Structure formats: C-alpha cells, structure tokens
Amino acid sequence: MVRSFNEAQMAILEEYWQFRFDAPRPAKQLSIPAALRCCEVGPPVTSQDVGRYFSNRAARESGQPRARPLTTAQRELLEESFEDDPFPYTGTFIVLTYQTKLRPKQVKQWFDNQRKKLRSYGLPLTTSNLVEQDAAAAARMWRAFKADPDDYAKQLWLGTISSRTGAYTGKVAGIAEREEWERLWGTVGEGHDVDVVGNDGSSSA
C-alpha cells in the first residue's frame, strides 16, 4: 500500500532527505525518529512507510521507474500456475511472462516470494517436474522467445514445444486450441519488451 503524507509530514521527510540521508533506504536510527515526528503532525506513520518513501524518492532521483502493483488478472494467472506447480519449468515462466507482460525477473521473484512464504508457514512444496531443468536448454528457450515472442509463447501454451527442453513434442494442436489461444492471447505480445534471462532469472541482454 502506498502511504499518502500531508504537507507537514512531507516537509519532515524532505528535511531528512536533504540533510540526514545518504543511502537509498534510511537506517532505523533515521527512519524511526522520522516516523515519530510525522505521527506528531498527521496520521500514523511507520518506519516502513518512511523507508518506502525514501526508496521511491531515490528511484525518482535516479530516473528509475516506480514499481507497480500487480493487476488482478496478473495475480490470478500467477496464482493459478503456482497452484499447479510451485517449481515450473522455463516454458511455463515464458508463457507467464508473455501473458502477464511482466519482466522475467518479476515473474521469477513472485514465485520465489510465494515459495518462501509457504515455507515460513511450514507448508510442504511439491512438484510434478521430476526431471531437472537444463540450464543450457533454458537459455536457448529464452533466446527463442525473444526472437519471436508471439509464436514461441503460443507453441509452448499449445504443448507443441516442451516446456522443459524447448524441443518439438510432436503434438499437433487442434483448431479449437489454436482459436482459444487467439481469443485469449492473440494480441498480448504487441509491444512486449523481453529480456533474455538465464535459468536463474539473471539477465544476459
């Protein structure tokens, strides 16, 4: 949730920014006093709120785009895939990247966070993908996706390309399946900015 500050609180935060801030995010010895001063002149503010303010402030100063919350549609796609398998192969990551129009790193980070959350609750994580993903195959798949996002994501979704190896499976997709893809995702890839990433989600572009 993005915290809104009143004018007096903004003045306090800017004071800390101008004279007492020298890192992208303030240490607790700065954020806690700043939060307490803000509480004196407006609605309750936590040290986490102060930290987020300075992180966003630093991003604006450096020209970095501000992170946007996931849309309902994006979250539903990710959650549905996670429920199916919390350890998906590269092909699934690619299709999700295409469908959500998120960057590969964002999709990977979302899955990492979800797995960490479940582990913190002591819940088991199981996968149906018993064969380990090959890093070289994963890299080739990301390069193929970057070369032709629309067709490659479509072939993965239809199952004509293996989500693990990127090899052709021999499956022949039916007309109904192809029409379903076009209805749901036929124009999703327009303007899609794709980075080439490795199996670990690191960018190589």
Secondary structure, 3 states (H helix, E strand, C coil): CCCCCCHHHHHHHHHHHHHCCCCCCCCHHHHHHHHHHHHHCCCCCCHHHHHHHHHHHHHHHHCCCCCCCCCHHHHHHHHHHHHHCCCCCHHHHHHHHHHHCCCHHHHHHHHHHHHHHHHHCCCCCCCCCCCCCCHHHHHHHHHHHHHCHHHHHHHHHHCCECCCCCCECCCCCCHHHHHHHHHHHCCCCCCCCCCCECCCCCECC
